[in-house]
Amino acid sequence: MDAAPRTVTGSGGPVLGLVQGLLDHRSAAWEEGDPQRLREVTAPGSAADTHERSLLQDAAEQGLRYPSVGFEVTEAVVEERDPTRMVVDATVRRPALEVWRGAELVHAAPEGVDRVRMVLSVHDRSWLVERWEPLRPAAPRPPTGPPSPGPGA
């Protein structure tokens, strides 16, 4: 992924595909409750990695499971880029989410759309997430946390 256009929208484009792939791996980590799957998403030791692992651990300790987590990236805009770091603002559609404990539905969230700033960096020749946080529609904030797949995110 050497050259990135400033704006990538629609169903194609290398940056949109990259962000979609990262969020697909994140979905799998939550559906499987497997923090090892985060190696395909978050940079080791990063703020995103620490936060995401903590959330997965909390969910496991509470006996929570997320049978269907999904994200659809509808837009990705590269705000900054150098050979080893990239800041991307993305629009992400989240289908409805259910959280279960055994056979009991303990939380349901409706479908939504998030604007997210992601700071990506290269690790072992792959782009991984260092930080991410929701963006307000009118005023972007500095990056630090993820769009939520579960409580507290």
N, C-alpha and C positions, 0 to 999 in steps of 0.2 A: 504494500500500500504506500507507494512512493509519492504519487501526485494526487491531491485531493482538490476537487473544485470547491469554491467558497460555499456554494449553495447546492444541495442535493435534495430533491423532493420527489414525490411519487413513489413508484414501486421499484425503481432502479437506482443505480449509483453506488459507488464504492463505500462512501461514508455511511449512507443509510443502511447498506447491507452489513457493514461492520457493526454498527450499533444494534441492529436487529439480531445479529448472531450472538452478541454479548448478552442481550436480554433473553434470548432463547435459552442460553445456558443457565442464566439466573433462574428462569422459570423452572427448569429441570431440577436445579438444586433445591428449590422450595417444594416442588411436588414430591421429590424423593426424600426430603429432609436430610440431605447429604451435603455437609459443609465442604467435603472434598471436591465437589463439582464447582465450587467457587474458584478453584485454580484456573478455570477457563474463563473467568469473568473479572476478578479483582486482582490488582497488583499485590503481591505478598507484602504484608506489614503496613499496607496503606490504610488510610482512614476508612475507605469503603470496605476493605477486607475485614478490618476489626469490627466495624459496625454490623456488617452482614453476618459474620460468624456469631456474634453475640445474639443477634435476633434469632438465628436458627437454633442456637443452643437454648435460649429461653423458650422457644416454641416446643422443642423436644422435651424439656423439663416439665412443661405444662401439659404434655401429651397432645399437642395440637398438630393437626395435619392439614395440608393445603392441596386437595386433590386436583385442582385445575387452576393453575396460575398462567396467565398469558399477557403478553405485551405486543402491540403492533406499532412499529415506528412509522409514522406518516410523513415526517419531515426531519431532516438533519442539516444543520447549518454549522460549518466550521468557522469559529470566531477567531481562533489563534492556531498557529501550527508551526512547528519546527521539526527536524528529523526524528526526535524522540518524544515529543509531547504535542498533544492536540486538545483544544477546548472545543466541544461540540454542544450546541443547543439543539435539543430534540423535542419533537412533539410525539407523545406516546399515548396510544389508546389502550386502556385497561378494561377488558371484559369484566363482568360481574365476578365477584370473588366470594367463596364460602370457606369458612374455617370450621373444622370438625374436631371434636374430642370423642373418640370412639364413634358411637352412632348418633351423637348429639351435635346438632348444628349450633355453634356458639357465637358465630359472627357472620354477617353477610354484608358485603359492600356493593353498591351499585356500580355499573359501568361508569367510567370516567375518562377524561383526557387530562394528561399532565404535560406541562412544559418543564423540561429538565436540562440542567447544565451538567455535562460530564467532562471531567478532566481525564484524558487517556494518556498512558505512557507505554513505551515499548519495553517489554520484558521477554527475554528468550525469543526474540524476533516476532512477537505477537503484541498487538495493542490490548492493554488491559485497563480497567477502571481504577484510577487513584482516588477520585472523589466524585460525588454527584449530589445534587440537591435540586429540589423543585424551584422553578422560576416563577415569580409573580407575573401575571400578564403585562402589567404596566412598567414594572421596575425590576430588572434582573438583580439577583443577589450574588455574592461570592459563592463559589462551589464548596460543598462539604457533605451532603448526605443523599441517600437514594429515594427514588419514587417508591411508594410502599407496596409490598406484596402482603404485608401482615401488620398486626398491631404494633404500634410504636415506631414504625419505620418512617 
